[in-house]
């Protein structure tokens, strides 16, 4: 068991702090890009990102990344003969009557 005298000389091994917990002013563009690539497992840079702090009754920190393209694993349902996906909003697909 180590004595107290030995523990005094030890320094923390990890000095890192969470990216979202750090001030935007101390982060570089490369910090955001590297973090995105690490978390998303992507090799491309994000299209955009938002980093903000919301304060009020509760305090929130927001870190949002926008992917540069739809992932290849993304699928959507579309009617036969449709050329693209829809959001399911107000647009509707019509087929030609025979």
Secondary structure, 3 states (H helix, E strand, C coil): CCCHHHHHCCCCCCCCCCHHHCCHHHCCHHHHHHHHHHHHCCCCCCCEEEEEEEECCCEEEEEEEECCCCCCCCCCCCCCCCCCCCCCCCCCCCCCCC
